[in-house]
Amino acid sequence: ALCAFSGVRVVVKGYRLARGWNPEPLFLRYLSGTGFAPRAYATYGDGGSYLGVVVEFVEGHDPGRNVYASALSCARGEDCSVPREVEAVARALANFHSRMLACEESWCKPSISGHGDVARWVKRIETYGSLIEGHGLMTEQLRALVGLSRSSIERMKGCTILRTHQDFHFSQTLVTPEGRVLIVDFEGEPARPEWAARDLEPAVRDLATLLRALSYISFFSVAEALATDPAGVVSAARRSDPAVERVREWGLAAAERAASAYAAGAPRGVLPDKSPGGILEVAMPWFIERALYEAVYELEYRRELAQVALGTLELGLPPLTSAA
């Protein structure tokens, strides 16, 4: 809701769920006045749980709209250039990670991953896989990707971990008329298990969620271009429809541009390899993990879209798991 607060235009945001761990007020307090997020004015709650926040109103646009318009143009056989918002948002993510690496507060102080951290990440993957299996949606291809994600993450002991955004994508940001990119949502993943909500993670996990946003954008741009439903997009992909192939190439180009822009500003120590291919390789297991989470989320809140979460992964939209 948009209203006035002490003569200033503000947004009053209420939470759908009162959860035991909602880091948004902590993020907003830490980032307020730094240019990374809207300024925070107040929080409200009940019984120790946050129910909402009051933040400054900022003029701007959702960069996801332009990224989607670009994918749709490509799906229709028109312009396939990658919009500048892809790089701008990736650069903003890198700057955000630099800020979070400097945090000395207990809720966000960086660390080095140990056996316990890796075990929780693997448990999360296995939990998502079991839920998907229980709904009868697990295929052999998907099972192989789950195994790839698990085995890759099992080798991540000893890496730098920090308080990540968890749910970073284009529409969680706002581009101001001056071209600044602000992050406007820090609630994390609403369907993540409570026991995993506070996990610190490698910074590249946030990049993987941004790349997964390209998956959804790719899928729905094809659906609109072909005037079809999710099942029709899957069918079109399996017969290598030209619209799908164009968007696959667009998605890969967008992913590489995002990876390069992120690497240019990424803080020291979070990326073992700063080449676009190397970054995408490091992000891949988290890209798969995020897709599994999305499927679980869709099964809980928008069951009809579970096919989108899993279909984009299996069909290679964008084709980041093609080497698996």
C-alpha positions as CSV (number, residue, x, y, z in Angstrom):
1,A,0.0,0.0,0.0
2,L,1.3,3.5,-0.9
3,C,0.7,6.2,1.7
4,A,2.3,9.2,3.5
5,F,4.5,8.7,6.6
6,S,5.6,11.9,8.4
7,G,5.1,13.8,5.1
8,V,7.1,11.2,3.1
9,R,5.6,8.8,0.5
10,V,6.1,5.3,1.7
11,V,5.2,1.7,0.9
12,V,3.5,-0.4,3.6
13,K,4.3,-4.0,3.0
14,G,2.5,-6.8,4.8
15,Y,3.7,-10.4,4.9
16,R,1.6,-13.3,3.7
17,L,3.1,-15.6,6.4
18,A,4.3,-14.8,9.9
19,R,7.5,-17.0,9.9
20,G,10.0,-17.7,12.6
21,W,12.8,-16.4,10.3
22,N,12.2,-13.4,8.0
23,P,15.4,-11.5,7.4
24,E,14.0,-8.6,5.4
25,P,13.8,-6.1,8.3
26,L,17.4,-7.0,9.2
27,F,18.5,-6.6,5.6
28,L,16.7,-3.3,5.3
29,R,18.2,-1.9,8.5
30,Y,21.7,-3.0,7.4
31,L,21.3,-1.6,3.9
32,S,19.2,1.5,4.6
33,G,20.8,4.6,3.3
34,T,23.5,2.8,1.4
35,G,21.8,2.9,-2.1
36,F,21.3,-0.9,-2.2
37,A,17.7,-0.9,-1.1
38,P,14.8,1.6,-0.2
39,R,15.3,3.3,3.1
40,A,13.5,1.6,6.0
41,Y,11.3,3.6,8.3
42,A,9.5,1.1,10.5
43,T,8.5,-2.5,11.1
44,Y,5.5,-4.0,12.7
45,G,4.7,-7.4,14.2
46,D,3.1,-9.5,16.8
47,G,4.4,-12.0,19.3
48,G,8.0,-11.7,18.1
49,S,7.1,-12.3,14.4
50,Y,7.4,-9.5,11.8
51,L,4.1,-8.8,10.0
52,G,5.4,-6.1,7.7
53,V,7.7,-3.1,7.0
54,V,7.4,0.5,6.0
55,V,9.9,1.7,3.4
56,E,10.4,4.7,1.2
57,F,8.5,4.8,-2.1
58,V,11.0,4.9,-5.0
59,E,10.1,5.7,-8.6
60,G,11.3,3.2,-11.1
61,H,10.5,0.2,-13.3
62,D,10.7,-3.5,-13.1
63,P,13.6,-4.6,-15.3
64,G,12.0,-8.0,-15.8
65,R,9.5,-6.5,-18.1
66,N,12.1,-5.4,-20.6
67,V,14.0,-8.7,-20.3
68,Y,10.7,-10.6,-21.0
69,A,9.9,-8.3,-24.0
70,S,13.4,-9.1,-25.4
71,A,12.8,-12.8,-25.1
72,L,9.3,-12.5,-26.7
73,S,10.8,-10.5,-29.6
74,C,13.3,-13.3,-30.1
75,A,10.7,-16.0,-29.9
76,R,8.7,-14.3,-32.6
77,G,11.7,-14.2,-34.9
78,E,12.4,-10.5,-34.4
79,D,15.3,-8.8,-32.5
80,C,17.2,-11.2,-30.3
81,S,19.6,-8.8,-28.6
82,V,20.0,-9.0,-24.9
83,P,18.8,-5.9,-23.0
84,R,21.1,-3.9,-20.9
85,E,19.0,-4.6,-17.8
86,V,20.5,-8.2,-17.6
87,E,24.0,-6.8,-17.0
88,A,22.7,-3.9,-14.8
89,V,21.0,-6.3,-12.4
90,A,23.9,-8.7,-12.3
91,R,26.2,-5.8,-11.5
92,A,23.9,-4.8,-8.7
93,L,24.0,-8.3,-7.3
94,A,27.8,-8.3,-7.3
95,N,27.8,-5.0,-5.4
96,F,25.2,-6.4,-2.9
97,H,27.5,-9.3,-2.3
98,S,30.4,-7.0,-1.6
99,R,28.3,-5.2,1.0
100,M,27.2,-8.5,2.6
101,L,30.8,-9.8,2.8
102,A,31.6,-6.8,5.0
103,C,28.8,-7.6,7.5
104,E,30.0,-8.2,11.0
105,E,26.6,-8.7,12.6
106,S,25.7,-12.2,13.9
107,W,22.8,-12.7,11.5
108,C,24.9,-12.1,8.4
109,K,28.6,-12.5,9.3
110,P,30.4,-14.5,6.5
111,S,32.1,-17.8,7.2
112,I,33.8,-20.7,5.5
113,S,31.7,-23.7,4.7
114,G,32.2,-26.8,6.8
115,H,30.8,-30.3,6.8
116,G,27.6,-29.2,8.5
117,D,26.8,-26.5,5.9
118,V,27.4,-28.9,3.0
119,A,25.2,-31.6,4.7
120,R,22.3,-29.2,5.1
121,W,22.6,-28.1,1.4
122,V,22.6,-31.8,0.3
123,K,19.7,-32.5,2.7
124,R,17.7,-29.7,1.1
125,I,18.3,-31.1,-2.4
126,E,17.2,-34.6,-1.2
127,T,14.1,-33.1,0.5
128,Y,13.0,-31.4,-2.7
129,G,13.7,-34.5,-4.7
130,S,11.6,-36.6,-2.4
131,L,8.7,-34.2,-2.6
132,I,8.8,-34.2,-6.4
133,E,9.1,-38.0,-6.4
134,G,6.1,-38.2,-4.1
135,H,4.0,-36.3,-6.7
136,G,5.1,-38.6,-9.5
137,L,7.0,-36.0,-11.4
138,M,10.5,-37.5,-11.2
139,T,12.0,-38.7,-14.5
140,E,15.3,-40.4,-15.2
141,Q,16.7,-37.2,-16.7
142,L,15.6,-35.2,-13.7
143,R,17.0,-37.8,-11.3
144,A,20.4,-37.6,-13.1
145,L,20.3,-33.8,-12.7
146,V,19.5,-34.1,-9.0
147,G,22.4,-36.5,-8.6
148,L,24.7,-34.0,-10.4
149,S,23.7,-31.1,-8.2
150,R,24.1,-33.2,-5.0
151,S,27.6,-34.5,-6.0
152,S,28.8,-31.1,-7.0
153,I,27.6,-29.4,-3.8
154,E,29.1,-32.2,-1.7
155,R,32.5,-30.8,-2.9
156,M,31.9,-27.3,-1.7
157,K,33.4,-27.6,1.7
158,G,35.9,-24.8,2.4
159,C,34.3,-22.1,0.3
160,T,33.3,-18.6,1.4
161,I,29.6,-18.4,2.5
162,L,27.5,-15.3,3.3
163,R,24.0,-14.2,3.9
164,T,22.5,-14.4,0.4
165,H,19.3,-12.9,-0.9
166,Q,18.0,-16.4,-1.6
167,D,15.2,-15.3,-4.0
168,F,17.0,-12.9,-6.3
169,H,15.5,-12.3,-9.8
170,F,14.8,-9.3,-12.0
171,S,11.4,-8.5,-10.5
172,Q,13.0,-8.3,-7.0
173,T,14.7,-5.2,-8.2
174,L,13.7,-1.7,-9.3
175,V,15.6,0.5,-11.8
176,T,15.3,4.2,-11.0
177,P,15.0,7.0,-13.6
178,E,18.7,7.7,-12.9
179,G,19.6,4.1,-13.8
180,R,20.3,2.9,-10.2
181,V,19.2,-0.7,-9.4
182,L,17.7,-1.2,-6.0
183,I,16.7,-4.5,-4.4
184,V,13.2,-4.3,-3.1
185,D,12.4,-7.7,-1.5
186,F,14.5,-9.6,1.1
187,E,12.0,-12.2,2.5
188,G,13.9,-15.2,1.1
189,E,12.2,-18.3,-0.2
190,P,8.8,-18.8,1.3
191,A,8.7,-22.6,0.6
192,R,12.2,-23.3,1.9
193,P,12.1,-25.7,4.9
194,E,12.3,-23.8,8.2
195,W,15.4,-25.8,9.2
196,A,17.2,-24.5,6.1
197,A,16.0,-20.9,6.2
198,R,19.0,-19.4,8.0
199,D,21.6,-21.2,5.9
200,L,24.6,-19.2,4.7
201,E,25.5,-20.0,1.1
202,P,28.1,-19.3,-1.6
203,A,27.4,-16.0,-3.3
204,V,27.0,-17.8,-6.7
205,R,23.7,-19.3,-5.4
206,D,22.1,-15.8,-5.9
207,L,23.4,-15.7,-9.4
208,A,21.9,-19.1,-10.1
209,T,18.4,-17.8,-9.0
210,L,18.8,-14.9,-11.4
211,L,19.7,-17.4,-14.2
212,R,16.6,-19.4,-13.3
213,A,14.6,-16.2,-13.9
214,L,15.8,-16.4,-17.5
215,S,14.3,-20.0,-17.6
216,Y,10.8,-18.8,-16.7
217,I,11.1,-15.8,-19.0
218,S,12.2,-18.1,-21.8
219,F,9.4,-20.5,-21.2
220,F,6.6,-18.0,-21.1
221,S,7.9,-16.0,-24.0
222,V,7.6,-19.1,-26.2
223,A,4.1,-19.8,-24.8
224,E,3.0,-16.3,-25.8
225,A,4.7,-16.3,-29.2
226,L,3.1,-19.7,-30.1
227,A,-0.2,-18.9,-28.3
228,T,0.0,-22.2,-26.4
229,D,-0.1,-23.5,-22.8
230,P,2.8,-25.1,-20.8
231,A,2.2,-28.5,-22.3
232,G,2.4,-26.9,-25.8
233,V,5.7,-25.3,-25.0
234,V,7.1,-28.7,-23.9
235,S,5.8,-30.3,-27.1
236,A,7.4,-27.4,-29.2
237,A,10.7,-27.9,-27.4
238,R,10.8,-31.6,-28.0
239,R,10.2,-31.1,-31.7
240,S,12.8,-28.3,-31.8
241,D,10.4,-25.6,-32.9
242,P,12.3,-22.6,-34.3
243,A,10.8,-20.3,-31.6
244,V,12.3,-22.5,-28.8
245,E,15.7,-22.8,-30.5
246,R,15.9,-19.0,-30.9
247,V,15.0,-18.5,-27.2
248,R,17.5,-21.2,-26.1
249,E,20.2,-19.2,-27.9
250,W,18.9,-15.9,-26.4
251,G,18.8,-17.4,-22.9
252,L,22.4,-18.7,-23.1
253,A,23.6,-15.3,-24.4
254,A,21.8,-13.6,-21.6
255,A,23.2,-16.0,-19.0
256,E,26.7,-15.4,-20.3
257,R,26.2,-11.6,-20.2
258,A,24.9,-11.8,-16.7
259,A,27.9,-14.0,-15.6
260,S,30.4,-11.6,-17.2
261,A,28.8,-8.5,-15.6
262,Y,28.6,-10.2,-12.2
263,A,32.3,-11.3,-12.5
264,A,33.4,-7.7,-13.3
265,G,32.2,-6.5,-9.9
266,A,32.2,-9.7,-7.8
267,P,34.2,-9.4,-4.5
268,R,37.5,-11.3,-4.2
269,G,37.2,-14.9,-3.2
270,V,33.6,-15.7,-4.3
271,L,34.5,-17.0,-7.8
272,P,37.2,-19.5,-8.5
273,D,36.9,-18.8,-12.2
274,K,35.8,-15.5,-13.6
275,S,35.3,-16.6,-17.2
276,P,31.6,-16.8,-18.3
277,G,31.8,-20.5,-18.8
278,G,33.6,-21.1,-15.5
279,I,31.0,-19.1,-13.6
280,L,28.1,-20.9,-15.2
281,E,29.8,-24.2,-14.3
282,V,30.1,-23.2,-10.7
283,A,26.5,-21.9,-10.7
284,M,25.1,-25.0,-12.3
285,P,24.5,-27.2,-9.2
286,W,22.7,-24.3,-7.6
287,F,20.8,-23.7,-10.8
288,I,19.4,-27.2,-10.5
289,E,18.8,-26.9,-6.8
290,R,16.8,-23.7,-7.4
291,A,14.7,-25.4,-10.1
292,L,13.9,-28.2,-7.6
293,Y,12.8,-25.6,-5.1
294,E,10.7,-23.8,-7.7
295,A,8.9,-27.1,-8.4
296,V,8.2,-27.6,-4.7
297,Y,7.0,-24.0,-4.4
298,E,4.7,-24.4,-7.5
299,L,3.3,-27.7,-6.1
300,E,2.3,-25.8,-2.9
301,Y,1.1,-22.5,-4.3
302,R,0.5,-22.8,-8.1
303,R,0.3,-26.5,-8.9
304,E,-0.3,-25.9,-12.6
305,L,3.1,-24.3,-13.0
306,A,5.2,-27.2,-11.6
307,Q,5.6,-28.4,-15.2
308,V,7.3,-25.0,-16.0
309,A,9.8,-25.4,-13.2
310,L,10.8,-28.9,-14.2
311,G,10.3,-28.5,-17.9
312,T,12.7,-25.6,-18.2
313,L,15.3,-27.6,-16.4
314,E,14.9,-30.8,-18.5
315,L,14.4,-28.9,-21.8
316,G,17.4,-26.7,-21.4
317,L,15.9,-23.2,-21.1
318,P,18.5,-21.7,-21.1
319,P,20.8,-24.7,-21.9
320,L,23.1,-24.5,-18.8
321,T,22.9,-28.2,-18.0
322,S,23.6,-29.4,-21.5
323,A,27.0,-30.7,-20.5
324,A,25.6,-32.8,-17.6
